[in-house]
Amino acid sequence: MKFLFPSFLFALLTIAIPVIIHLFSFKRHKTVYFSNVDFLKDIKKESKKKSRLKQLLILAARILTIIFLVFAFAQPYIPANRDTQKQIRQTVAVYIDNSFSMNALSEQGQLLEVARNKALEICLAYPAGTKFRLFTNDLKPKHQHDLNREQFIREVSEVQPSPNVVPFSLVYNRFSEEQSADGTKSDKNLYFISDFQRPVSDFGNFSDKSTFSYYLPLVPNEVANLYIDSCWVEVPAHRLGQEENVMVRIKNSSNQHYQNLPLKLYLNDSLKSITNFNVEAQNDIVASLKYTNNTSGLQLGRIEISDYPFTHDNNWYISYQVERNLKALAIFNNSKASQEGLAYLDALFANDDYVILEKMNEQSLQVNRLNEFNTIFLVNTENFSSGFLNELETVVKNGASVVLFPELESNPALLNNFLSRFNANRIIGTDSTTQEISRIEFENNFYSDVFKKREQNPILPVIKGHLRFESATRSDEQNLLAFQNGDKALSQLNIENGKAWIFSFPLNNENEAFARDILFVPTLYNMVLNSLPKQEISFTVGQNTFYYLPRNINIDLNASVEIVNRKNQDKIIPTVSASGQGMRIDFGDQITGDGHYLIENDGVAVASMAFNFDRKESDLRYFTADEIESNLEENQLNNATLVRAVDRNFSEVLSEIQNGKQLWKVCILLALFFILAEVLLIRFWK
């Protein structure tokens, strides 16, 4: 305990006055004569003891009255738990948590409304001329400037719920690192008004710990929440006739069990799949929804559950593109072997409506068209220019696939130059012996669904001569087919978003056994099917700010490019730019709601995006006041103060924060109490 005016403590010397009065009583006693005093001796002794006790109590009451009156004038206080700086210049920042969880109700009303009112109280508690800053989850540019009292009140009244979720450290560090507009030093005070959900209350990430911070936790009523946490598909590429398996993670943050609840999937506004699920209290499950892609084009899906009162996390939106057909390119030359290999490819895809094969001679190759194709076959060719290799490497990394049939008589250095671009194992020689393909990697996803029955000793094609490759493990190259001597016949590599398949033998008449074998059709057809570009089925509001168009979609930059919200038909004008990965659509923070968004070029939808709200807000676990205080101490935030009595008038709270807990009122009450005690002792103690 300290005193605001300690000089008044000299008045404690007045305690001597009642002591002197007690010691030197000038009252005269009158003598009364009595005939027999034998029986009065005991009464006199007893009365004398009571009188002495009474006088001591009266003395104590008078002394304590003087002490507490002196203390009241000296104004005692209990100092705050840290040394608060008091500067004339102050910048007061208030963070209002306006995330979806603040829509919950408390005993004082809706949390967001309580937070707005408390922010106004903070503003009015500071003197005129104080500079204010406002932080919300929107992190609006206009809130980066200092505000006066009237501007701050106006901005606080306009705060609305936001889908954005920001950690506390982002607000704290941004405010701590800012400098004053005029370069002068000011006292920085930052107030957090929030429900303090655990996922965003990252006190350990606070950088500069010198900022004075205050934490006002708002306690919501207990609410249960069942929500869709995430969604994904087993195969990120989508083709016509493919069976989709959509995995849905559902979390239950309540203390009750749910049984036989429906989980529905709508595709293009039609119910496509439905299943029931059970989930225990404070647990999560993964449910699956299966259906088949029967139509091509844009697929707009919505996964749905029913739960109240929080409804922003009951839906999960997905979207993807099912290609109407796939385009393959066969690059050949004028050699006999290349012409023979081209004939087999032509025969395989000639009457196929789904896979469209186009052929180009390497002498008239249009390099700038490579990005139009899903799969590029190199049919027994060896002359690869640097320009061709550069473009081929780019399109493969962006999602295309390349298939190499080598020519045995070719220059190994030329082929190794090609292989090095994709980090494939290099050629070390040629094996001219006839070898039978003896091993198929059935466990690899490439062949897992090809054969219904696996023969123990299948009759596989015989290959007349093949290239031998080094067996280094420097890449993730996987062998799919192998010869009797262990040499690879076919391998696969993943190159960022694309793939490369490397045969060790040419496709020609000498190896006609392979072209006519049952293995030929599923192998080459699967290469084309696996060349479908991977697609992101959903994005998060507030996190994703741009989108790359699939490389096979061309747009007219001279025509309008718009993003249309399918719910309300609101339109966004994005920025479109060309990059190595394709056309980039930048929309920044203009997408603020969940749902489907169509990218239209000249009024025609060419692509779609599905956005969902961040699920951090669905995790209704909060820090208690004791846990907040413990976190502040553990992270050595010595300039942090927890305001427990949030419902009190903030001017009183601020006074205690700056000056400590004032005790002068308590001292006056105690002085009055001891005056009353003295009166009662004198009046009623006979």
Residue pairs with C-beta under 8 A, 6 or more apart in sequence:
1 76
1 77
1 78
1 663
2 76
2 77
2 78
2 79
2 660
3 9
3 71
3 74
3 75
3 76
3 77
4 74
4 75
4 76
4 77
4 659
5 73
5 74
5 75
6 74
7 74
8 70
8 73
8 74
9 70
9 74
11 66
11 70
11 73
12 66
12 67
12 70
14 66
14 70
15 63
15 66
15 67
17 66
18 59
18 62
18 63
18 66
19 59
19 63
22 55
22 59
34 40
54 681
54 685
57 677
57 681
58 678
58 681
58 682
61 674
61 675
61 677
61 678
61 681
62 674
62 678
64 670
64 671
64 674
65 671
65 674
65 675
65 678
68 667
68 668
68 670
68 671
68 674
69 667
69 668
69 671
71 663
71 664
71 667
72 664
72 667
72 668
72 671
73 664
75 662
75 663
75 664
76 663
76 664
76 667
77 659
77 660
77 661
77 662
77 663
78 660
78 661
78 663
79 660
80 641
80 656
80 657
80 658
80 660
81 641
82 638
82 639
82 641
84 212
84 657
84 658
85 187
85 212
86 187
86 658
87 185
87 186
87 187
89 131
89 184
89 185
89 186
89 187
90 126
90 130
90 131
90 186
90 187
90 189
91 130
91 131
91 132
91 133
91 146
91 180
91 186
91 187
91 188
91 189
92 122
92 123
92 126
92 130
92 131
92 132
92 133
92 189
92 191
93 132
93 133
93 134
93 135
93 175
93 188
93 189
93 190
93 191
94 119
94 122
94 123
94 132
94 133
94 134
94 135
94 152
94 156
94 190
94 191
94 193
95 135
95 136
95 168
95 171
95 190
95 191
95 192
95 193
95 194
96 112
96 115
96 116
96 119
96 134
96 135
96 136
96 156
96 159
96 193
97 115
97 136
97 137
97 192
97 193
97 194
97 195
98 112
98 115
98 136
98 137
98 138
98 159
98 160
98 161
98 162
99 137
99 161
99 162
99 163
99 164
99 165
99 197
99 200
99 617
100 161
100 162
100 163
100 310
100 312
100 613
100 617
101 111
101 195
101 197
101 220
101 617
101 620
102 110
102 111
102 112
102 115
102 161
102 194
102 195
102 218
103 110
103 111
103 112
103 161
103 310
104 110
104 111
104 195
104 220
104 221
104 223
104 620
105 111
105 220
105 221
106 114
106 218
106 219
106 220
106 221
107 221
108 114
108 647
111 195
111 218
111 220
112 159
112 161
114 218
115 193
115 194
115 218
116 156
116 157
116 159
118 193
118 216
118 646
118 650
119 134
119 156
119 191
119 193
120 153
120 156
121 649
121 650
121 651
122 191
122 650
122 654
123 132
123 149
123 152
123 153
123 156
124 149
124 650
124 651
125 650
125 651
125 653
125 654
126 132
126 654
128 149
130 149
131 146
131 147
131 148
131 186
132 146
132 147
132 148
132 149
132 151
132 152
133 143
133 146
133 147
133 175
134 143
134 147
134 152
134 155
134 156
134 159
135 143
135 171
135 174
135 175
136 143
136 159
136 162
137 162
137 164
137 165
137 166
138 162
138 164
139 164
139 166
139 170
142 155
143 155
145 181
146 181
147 155
162 592
163 312
163 541
163 542
163 592
163 593
163 594
163 613
163 614
163 617
164 541
164 542
164 614
165 199
165 200
165 542
165 614
165 616
165 617
166 200
167 200
167 201
167 202
167 205
168 192
168 194
168 200
168 201
168 202
168 203
168 206
169 202
169 203
169 205
169 206
169 207
171 190
171 192
172 190
172 206
172 207
172 211
172 213
173 205
173 206
173 207
173 208
175 188
175 190
175 211
176 188
176 190
176 206
176 207
176 208
176 210
176 211
177 207
177 208
180 186
187 212
188 211
188 212
189 211
189 212
189 213
189 214
190 211
190 212
190 213
190 214
191 213
191 214
191 215
191 216
192 213
192 214
192 215
192 216
193 216
193 218
194 200
194 201
194 216
194 217
194 218
195 217
195 218
195 219
195 220
195 622
196 215
196 217
196 622
196 623
196 628
197 616
197 617
197 619
197 620
197 621
197 622
197 623
198 619
198 621
198 622
198 623
199 616
199 619
199 621
200 616
201 623
201 628
201 631
203 631
203 632
203 634
203 635
203 637
204 631
204 635
206 635
206 637
209 635
209 636
209 637
209 638
209 639
210 639
211 639
212 639
212 640
212 641
213 637
213 639
213 640
213 641
214 640
214 641
214 642
214 643
214 657
215 628
215 632
215 640
215 641
215 642
215 643
216 643
216 646
217 622
217 623
217 624
217 625
217 628
217 642
217 646
218 646
219 622
220 622
223 309
223 310
223 620
224 253
224 254
224 255
224 256
225 253
225 254
225 307
225 310
225 313
225 618
225 620
226 250
226 251
226 252
226 253
226 254
226 258
226 261
226 279
226 305
226 307
227 250
227 251
227 253
227 305
227 307
227 310
227 313
227 314
227 615
227 618
228 248
228 249
228 250
228 303
228 305
228 313
228 314
228 315
228 316
228 615
229 249
229 250
229 251
229 284
229 615
229 618
230 248
230 249
230 316
230 615
231 246
231 247
231 248
231 249
231 303
231 316
231 318
231 537
231 538
232 246
232 247
232 537
233 244
233 245
233 246
233 247
233 318
233 537
234 245
234 247
235 242
235 244
235 245
236 534
236 535
236 537
237 530
237 532
237 533
237 534
237 535
238 244
238 293
238 299
238 320
238 321
238 322
238 323
238 532
238 535
239 293
239 322
239 323
239 326
239 529
239 532
240 293
240 294
240 295
240 296
240 322
240 323
240 324
240 354
241 292
241 293
241 294
242 292
242 293
243 290
243 291
243 292
244 290
244 291
244 292
244 293
245 288
245 289
245 290
246 265
246 273
246 288
246 289
246 290
246 291
246 301
246 303
246 318
247 286
247 287
247 288
248 263
248 286
248 287
248 288
248 289
248 303
248 316
249 284
249 285
249 286
250 263
250 277
250 279
250 284
250 285
250 286
250 287
250 305
251 279
251 283
251 284
251 618
251 619
252 258
252 279
252 280
252 281
252 282
252 283
252 284
253 282
253 618
253 619
253 620
253 621
254 281
254 282
255 281
255 282
256 281
257 278
257 279
257 280
257 281
258 277
258 278
258 279
259 278
260 276
260 277
260 278
261 276
261 277
261 278
261 279
261 305
261 306
262 274
262 275
262 276
262 305
262 306
263 274
263 275
263 276
263 277
263 287
263 289
263 303
263 304
263 305
264 271
264 273
264 274
264 303
264 304
264 305
265 271
265 272
265 273
265 274
265 289
265 291
265 301
265 302
265 303
265 304
266 272
266 301
266 302
266 303
266 304
267 291
267 299
267 300
267 301
268 295
268 299
268 300
268 301
269 300
272 289
272 291
272 301
273 289
273 290
273 291
274 289
275 287
275 288
275 289
277 285
277 287
278 285
279 285
289 303
293 299
293 322
295 322
296 322
296 323
296 324
297 321
297 322
297 324
298 319
298 320
298 321
298 598
298 605
298 607
298 608
299 319
299 320
299 321
299 322
300 317
300 318
300 319
300 566
300 596
300 608
300 610
301 317
301 318
301 319
301 537
301 610
302 315
302 316
302 317
302 318
303 315
303 316
303 317
303 318
304 314
304 315
304 316
305 314
306 314
307 314
310 618
310 620
312 594
312 613
312 617
313 613
313 615
313 617
313 618
315 594
315 612
316 538
316 612
317 538
317 594
317 595
317 596
317 610
317 611
317 612
318 537
318 538
318 610
319 537
319 538
319 596
319 608
319 609
319 610
320 535
320 537
320 608
321 535
321 550
321 607
321 608
323 374
323 532
323 552
325 353
325 354
325 355
325 356
326 354
326 355
326 356
326 374
326 375
326 528
326 529
326 531
326 532
327 355
327 356
327 358
327 372
327 373
327 374
327 375
327 552
328 349
328 355
328 356
328 357
328 358
328 373
328 374
328 375
328 376
328 377
328 528
328 531
329 357
329 358
329 359
329 360
329 370
329 373
329 375
329 376
329 377
330 342
330 345
330 346
330 357
330 358
330 359
330 360
330 377
330 379
331 359
331 360
331 361
331 362
331 365
331 376
331 377
331 378
331 379
331 381
332 338
332 339
332 341
332 342
332 359
332 360
332 361
332 362
332 379
332 380
332 381
333 361
333 362
333 363
333 380
333 381
333 383
334 361
334 363
335 380
335 407
336 508
337 380
337 407
337 506
337 508
338 379
338 380
338 381
338 407
340 380
340 507
340 508
340 509
341 379
341 380
341 405
341 506
341 507
341 508
342 359
342 379
344 507
344 515
344 520
345 357
345 377
345 379
345 507
345 524
346 357
346 359
348 520
348 521
348 524
348 525
349 355
349 356
349 357
350 357
355 525
355 528
358 373
360 366
362 381
362 383
365 388
367 387
367 388
367 391
368 391
370 376
370 391
370 392
370 395
370 400
371 394
371 395
371 398
371 400
371 551
371 552
371 582
372 552
373 395
373 400
374 400
374 401
374 528
374 531
374 532
374 533
374 552
375 400
375 401
375 402
375 403
375 527
375 528
375 531
376 392
376 395
376 400
376 401
376 402
376 403
377 403
377 405
378 402
378 403
378 404
378 405
379 405
379 507
380 405
380 406
380 407
380 506
380 507
380 508
381 407
382 406
382 407
382 410
382 411
382 414
382 415
383 414
384 392
384 414
384 417
384 418
389 417
389 418
389 421
392 402
392 421
393 421
393 422
393 495
394 580
395 498
395 551
396 402
396 422
396 495
396 496
396 498
396 499
396 500
397 495
397 496
397 497
397 498
398 496
398 497
398 498
398 533
398 551
398 580
398 581
398 582
399 497
399 498
399 531
399 533
399 534
399 550
399 551
400 498
400 531
400 533
400 551
401 498
401 499
401 500
401 501
401 527
401 528
401 530
401 531
402 422
402 498
402 499
402 500
402 501
403 500
403 501
403 503
403 524
403 527
404 418
404 500
404 501
404 502
404 503
405 503
405 505
405 506
405 507
406 415
406 427
406 467
406 503
406 504
406 505
406 506
407 506
408 430
408 465
408 466
408 467
408 505
408 506
412 427
412 467
415 427
415 467
416 426
416 427
419 425
419 426
419 427
419 502
420 426
422 493
422 495
422 500
423 474
423 475
423 493
423 495
424 469
424 475
424 477
424 491
424 493
424 500
424 502
425 469
425 470
425 471
425 472
425 474
425 475
425 477
425 491
426 469
426 470
427 467
427 468
427 469
427 470
428 468
428 469
428 470
429 467
429 468
430 465
430 466
430 467
430 468
431 465
431 466
431 467
431 468
431 485
431 487
432 465
433 465
434 462
434 463
434 464
434 465
435 462
435 463
435 466
435 483
435 484
435 485
435 487
436 460
436 461
436 462
436 463
436 483
436 484
437 460
437 461
437 462
437 463
437 481
437 482
437 483
437 489
437 514
437 519
438 460
438 482
438 483
438 484
439 481
439 482
440 447
440 458
440 460
440 480
440 481
440 519
441 447
441 478
441 479
441 480
441 481
442 448
442 451
442 454
444 478
444 480
444 492
446 480
446 492
446 526
446 530
447 480
447 522
447 526
450 522
450 526
460 517
460 519
461 511
461 513
461 514
461 516
461 517
461 519
462 513
463 483
463 489
463 505
463 511
463 513
463 514
464 505
464 510
464 511
465 505
465 510
466 483
466 487
466 489
466 504
466 505
467 504
467 505
468 487
468 504
469 487
469 488
469 504
475 493
476 493
476 494
477 491
477 492
477 493
477 502
478 491
478 492
478 493
479 488
479 489
479 490
479 491
480 489
480 490
480 491
480 492
480 501
480 523
481 488
481 489
481 490
481 519
481 523
482 488
482 489
483 489
487 504
488 502
488 504
489 503
489 504
489 505
490 501
490 502
490 503
490 504
490 523
491 501
491 502
492 499
492 500
492 501
492 502
493 499
493 500
493 501
493 502
497 533
497 534
498 531
499 530
499 531
501 527
505 511
505 514
507 514
507 515
514 520
533 550
533 551
533 552
535 550
537 610
538 610
538 611
538 612
539 547
539 609
539 610
539 611
539 612
540 611
540 612
540 613
540 614
541 591
541 592
541 593
541 594
541 611
541 612
541 613
541 614
542 589
542 592
542 614
543 614
544 611
545 586
545 587
545 588
545 589
546 584
546 585
546 586
546 587
547 584
547 585
547 587
547 599
547 607
547 609
548 579
548 581
548 582
548 583
548 584
548 585
549 555
549 582
549 583
549 584
549 585
549 599
549 606
549 607
550 582
550 607
551 581
551 582
553 583
553 606
553 607
555 561
555 576
555 583
555 601
555 606
556 601
556 602
557 576
559 601
559 602
560 600
560 601
560 602
560 603
561 573
561 574
561 576
561 585
561 599
561 600
561 601
562 571
562 572
562 573
562 574
562 599
562 600
563 571
563 572
563 573
563 574
563 585
563 587
563 590
563 591
563 597
563 598
563 599
563 600
563 609
564 570
564 571
564 572
564 597
564 598
564 600
564 605
565 571
565 572
565 593
565 595
565 596
565 597
566 595
566 596
566 597
566 598
567 593
567 595
567 596
572 587
572 590
572 591
572 597
574 585
574 586
574 587
574 590
575 585
575 586
575 587
576 583
576 584
576 585
576 586
577 583
577 584
577 586
578 584
585 599
591 597
591 611
593 611
594 611
594 612
594 613
595 610
595 611
596 608
596 609
596 610
597 608
597 609
597 610
597 611
598 605
598 607
598 608
599 605
599 606
599 607
599 608
599 609
600 606
623 631
625 642
625 644
628 642
629 642
632 640
632 642
641 657
643 653
643 657
645 653
655 662
656 662
